[in-house]
Amino acid sequence: MSKIGKINISIPEKVKVVLNGNVMNVEGPQGKKSLNVDLEIFDFKINDGKEISIKPKKIDQNTKRLWGMNRSLINNAIIGSNVGYEKKLELVGVGYRAAIKGKQLNLQLGFSHDINFDIPEGIKISVDKQTNIKINGMDKQLVGTVVSKIKSLRPPEPYKGKGIKEQGQYVLRKEGKKK
């Protein structure tokens, strides 16, 4: 039995969930998302528009693995369409700064050239004080992907801590050279 899969998903008042064939449509204040669900393996029940329950038709090793994952994907879509997801990045280093130019994020990260990062559709990026970047979106996976791509441009180094890190991320610091 899946511990996560057994938990029912509550639907907020502003969100509408409709099951059309193999496609589950989730619509809320932040936007719309459609998920492909497997009706051959699982039974989906929407109780009075208040909560969703997922039960496998037969329990074996494969369905146990997929049960919790499908529940999490649906729950993430509901939370994303209602509230959305947000991550914050910090630029640490002398001369490191960010700015938004049109549909691109312009980053100065100590290289001889500026880096222009194209902002994907469905993502909103805002810059505060040139060193703080806020990334908002409705799709949890897309927000995480964009954050990891931006962080990979200049990961934090262990000696001075310079680089791009998430807010609150711990950077393991090393001691420098001794005489």
Secondary structure, 3 states (H helix, E strand, C coil): CCHHHHCCEECCCCCEEEEECCEEEEECCCCEEEEECCCCCEEEEEECCCEEEEEECCCCHHHHHHHHHHHHHHHHHHHHHHCCEEEEEEEECCCCEEEEECCEEEEECCCCCCEEEECCCCEEEEEECCCEEEEEECCHHHHHHHHHHHHHHCCCCCCCCCEEEECCCCCCCCCCCCC
